[in-house]
Amino acid sequence: MKKFILICLNLLIGSIATGQSEKMVLPSDLKQQTVVTEPITLRKGYFRAGTRFTYIAQDKHFKESGGREYWPYSSWSTSYGLTFSLSYGITDRIQISLFVPLDYYHLESYYLIETPLLGMDYSLSINAKGRGLGDCNFMIWYQVIPEKEKKISLTVGNHIITPTGQKNFTDNISTTNKYGLPIGNSYNIPTGEGCVQVAAMLLAKKIHYPYSYSAFAKYTYSFWGSKLMRPDYTSENRFKKGNNIFISCSFDLLLNDWIAFENQLNYSHTEMGKIEYEETVTTDPTWDICYSPSLIFQIRRFRISEIVLVPLLGKNTNSDPAYSLSVGYIF
Amino acid sequence: MKNRFITAYLIAAFLIPLVPVNCQTSTGNRDKYTLLTTPYNKRPLTLYKGQFQADAGYKFSLRSRSFDNNGDVIDLKTNGNASVMHNYFLELRYGVLNFVELGIESSYSKRGIRTESTTYGSAFSEVIVNELSEYKGLGDLYIYTSIRLPVQYTWFDFRVSGGFFLPTAKYKPDQPSNSISVDNTTSTFTIDYKYNNKNGYRVPVYQISAAAKVTFSKFAAYADFVFKDPLKEGTNIRWDETLSNYVFYYTSHEYDYLLDREMTTTASVHYQPVGWFDIHLKGSLLLSSKGWTEYWDNVRYKNPEIQLLTLEPGYEIQISPSLRLSQFAGFSLSGKSTDAPFYMITTLSYSIFPFLK
């Protein structure tokens, strides 16, 4: 009986016991990880090259008193941005990135002017364009607490924005009719901010497959710069953009093995800025809260993202949704 | 004996874990998932019996061009009245039988259309006048039934549908919210007219349609014809304003109208390279006419006859058995007396068999 029990126990152990197995992780698999499952920084020796297209049509804005309203004037403004990026994993915990933006802005305004005293009516148009290199920027990320099972990863980073874009209005041309009245104005809109900005970043992420949660905070300090504040000005004025606080929470989930759905809630607050004219004047502080859903397709080493940024609440800032499409490749 | 016993024991100990034990399995779930993941080129024109589907989507339209009554393009940006439209829609469908489907849908949209700002100048002051017409709110509720051929879909299908737009949405425009502001330093008066319109039809509108679909291997072709017509004339109000002492006073008056009769013909070609991905190119022609609107002194003015030819490339992805994503862009190719927007539509479809285990 004793033998029989021993035999049965042995058979039972044999049927359920599993031996030590080696998890096969190939570099090519790691390069195909989704936005949910990948660590914050690239692994050592990996590159990611990407491009991102963004489109905004300006239609509405958040008022000083809060609330949203249409721009009342008969003007139409659009902006397109194409940003090229290159990231590299120096080690498994350190990543550097370079971003090169190409911007295109277009503003068209048309007004009808009626002057009953002169018995005349005519149109006034403003046509402004800006295209060219924007402000190139660099990022460095360091994983202080790297991704491990059941633990939150913590990453710190620095962001430096350099004033490589054209900072001044150029080619300001006014046209007048035969009576000397202005009927048109055209100029080039600057594609750069005209100042250096430095930011400190903190990012925490937790993966709980098939979900991931993250929280992000960024503080951007703007240095003093100088530029033409209006198209018709001939001399530059010193200015300081307001510093910015940006906080974001994200909840991401995998819809299947290769499509992720990302939900971000962002808060941005820009402090009061300063402009030195004959007297120093201040610019209004702004804030907004935006929701940003995105669909991210991981097709082998390609990553295609579609992102919509929807402003929900705010003050003194634009309230139009932005659409972005980005493509990245890891190698 | 003992050795033989030990040998037998060792053999058994190695072999038993390797013997697969297959229990009886149910195939019901697999069938359900097969139905939910049926690719477009093998899918009939109505839902399967017991299938429930919710389609939620967003349409972003950019209205920067329009066509005049000769079909020539007008650049709305040069009139300063280009605009965007946001439209959110939800459709719920249920397959009563394998060839009968019930559906209900509605939408919410908003857009603001500016007219060219006008400045009236005089020797000592100027008046700037801006005008914006906003259209915002829920649309009417559309309920419908679809019936297709009561045969299993292999390569040909045909469907007829009929339904009503019930006048559930608000249709009367709210009182305008005009405002006036004065800048005493420059003696500039700015008057902002803002009209608050709604999206309801006010009257019941019926819609009937017929559709056909043909599949050739990985290709499929689809065509439909939709006819939409109001059941009766409607009455709505217009607001007039008077400005006195920097204060606006409003009065409303009624007017009658008849909505346009619309006919839309659509044809599309689909290619299904793999089971989870469908790519398509769709063309549609909208014709609209027969409507009228009362303006001054109750005189009826015929609405302009509208034509619009649109091309829509797009795709559909099966994300999971229950989820499908489709996106397409719309380009207005030609038309008459209508806007020519560019638009993008994203739809997420959630589909289940709620009563099937």
Interface residues (C-beta under 8 A of the other chain):
Chain A: I7 N10 L11 G14 S15 I16 A57 D59 K60 Y70 W71 P72 Y73 S74 S75 W76 E108 S109 Y110 Y111 L112 I113 E114 T115 P116 L117 L124 S125 L255 N256 I259 L295 D320 P321 Y323
Chain B: Y9 A12 A13 F14 I16 P17 F60 L62 S64 L76 K77 T78 N79 G80 N81 A82 S83 V84 H86 G112 R114 T115 E116 S117 T118 T119 Y120 G121 S122 A123 N130 L132 E134 D192 I317 I319 S320 L323 L325 M344
